[in-house]
Amino acid sequence: AVSSIIGPYKSTDKSAIVSLFHFGILEHVYPAFFKAMSHPNHIGSSYFQAVLRGGAWACLVYYCCHEIYDAYLRRKLETEVADIQANFSDSQANGFWVVAMELNGKSKVAGLLAAVKSDGWDADAVDTPSLEAFQLVVSFNQRRKGLGTQLLVTAVEFCKEQGLSRVIVEISSLQTAAISLFRKLGFTVTFVNSNTHANHLVSKLARINVILYLHNICVCTMYIYMYI
């Protein structure tokens, strides 16, 4: 029999969590690369392509896609995820939830959601206290079972308990299932920018913009890396 339990972080989960966190971010590099390469600006002739030629051009575009995700991964592993106990378990303002799958008496980490309290930064919500869920990931073989929905609902309830006005989520536009989930829960596009925290040329070649989704009922927002 298989059952799932959503609970707080345990120190024994650290290795599995880091592995899942790593997978959940870098799994989008190849889809991002193929999406970027299909953009008209990359397909057609250009000065850069004439200089770099076929394979070298593809390698450059791949590097840019990889760099954006990998830089984000490194930044989180060196900050919030570096000490989950101190940054989440010992903090009443932050939350870290883990999905544990029970299979034949054995427990395995199948999903996670990490969230930290942050202040509003956009022009329409200055100083608006928010819960920023910077990573939501479910292991590949446990998807389409409602685990992502359960994790998100848990975060929203935590947000309400903390008296915060909105939840912020940052995901990739290539995560179509996740985007469908958020839209189903009432999120709509409200804002777009190109700030990926990466070098301007890297962002330009990877064809990435950041799109803000807003839920008008419980005032929840999410940021999406959108390839256009």
Disulfide bonds with the S-S distance in Angstrom:
none
